[in-house]
Amino acid sequence: MNLPKVISDLVKTQNNFDRIAYANCFSETAVVFDEGKTHKGRKEIEHWIADANKRYKASMKPVSFEEQESILKVEVSGNFEGSPIVLSYHLEIDDELIQSLSITG
């Protein structure tokens, strides 16, 4: 599957549980919406993913990518009920950084 570099980096850093490199895939003013909460800015995103990594130990495996709509479907496996599940990552990318990410089931 041919993914934009920033998305490949996002998957790689998640699977390595590297919160700093993960957050660096986002712009300084990026916004993430997940589990009913909004996380604004690179520092908040770093704290959010660090907490999620601690709680879920989730790894990602890309399933498909809809380039025109920038939707990445991933199989997520981890320490949570129902694992593995397929989630949709709705992305906005600009200047090779993620500007927004909304994760839906």
C-alpha positions in Angstrom: 0.0 0.0 0.0 1.4 3.4 -1.0 1.0 5.8 2.0 2.2 9.4 2.3 5.4 9.5 4.3 3.8 11.2 7.3 1.2 8.4 7.6 3.9 5.7 7.3 5.8 7.5 10.0 2.7 7.7 12.2 2.2 3.9 11.9 5.9 3.2 12.6 6.1 5.4 15.6 2.9 4.0 17.1 4.1 0.5 16.7 7.4 1.5 18.4 5.4 3.3 21.2 7.5 6.4 20.5 5.3 9.2 21.8 7.7 12.0 20.8 8.2 10.8 17.2 4.5 10.2 17.0 3.7 13.8 18.1 6.3 15.1 15.7 4.1 13.8 12.8 1.7 16.6 13.7 1.9 20.4 13.2 2.3 22.6 16.3 -1.4 23.5 16.0 -2.8 20.2 15.1 -6.0 18.8 16.6 -6.8 15.2 17.5 -10.3 13.9 18.3 -10.5 10.5 19.9 -12.8 8.8 22.4 -15.0 11.9 22.7 -12.1 14.2 23.6 -10.2 16.9 21.7 -6.4 17.3 22.0 -4.9 20.5 20.7 -1.3 21.1 19.8 1.8 18.9 19.7 2.3 18.7 23.5 -1.3 17.7 24.2 -1.1 15.1 21.4 2.1 13.7 23.0 0.5 13.4 26.4 -2.7 11.8 24.8 -0.7 9.1 22.9 1.5 8.4 25.9 -1.6 7.8 28.0 -3.2 5.7 25.3 0.0 3.6 24.9 0.1 3.0 28.6 -3.5 1.9 28.8 -4.0 0.0 25.5 -0.5 -1.0 24.2 -2.1 -0.7 20.8 -0.3 -1.5 17.5 -1.5 -0.5 14.1 -1.7 -2.4 10.8 -2.9 -0.4 7.7 -5.8 -2.1 5.9 -6.6 0.5 3.3 -6.1 4.2 2.4 -8.5 6.4 0.5 -6.2 9.0 -0.9 -8.9 11.5 -2.0 -10.6 11.6 1.3 -7.4 10.9 3.4 -9.0 8.1 5.3 -6.7 5.4 6.7 -8.3 2.2 7.9 -6.2 0.3 10.4 -6.5 -2.9 12.3 -5.7 -2.0 15.9 -4.6 -4.7 18.3 -3.9 -4.2 22.0 -4.9 -4.5 25.6 -8.5 -3.6 25.2 -11.9 -5.4 25.0 -12.8 -6.4 21.4 -9.1 -6.4 20.2 -8.4 -6.4 17.3 -10.7 -3.8 15.8 -10.7 -1.8 12.6 -10.7 2.0 13.1 -10.8 4.8 10.5 -8.3 7.6 10.8 -9.7 10.7 9.1 -6.7 12.9 8.3 -5.9 16.4 7.1 -2.4 16.8 5.9 -0.6 20.0 4.9 3.1 20.6 4.4 3.8 17.0 5.1 2.4 17.2 8.7 -0.9 16.1 10.1 -3.1 19.1 10.8 -6.1 17.1 12.2 -6.9 13.5 13.0 -10.3 12.1 13.9 -10.5 8.5 14.9 -13.8 6.7 14.5 -14.9 3.0 14.8 
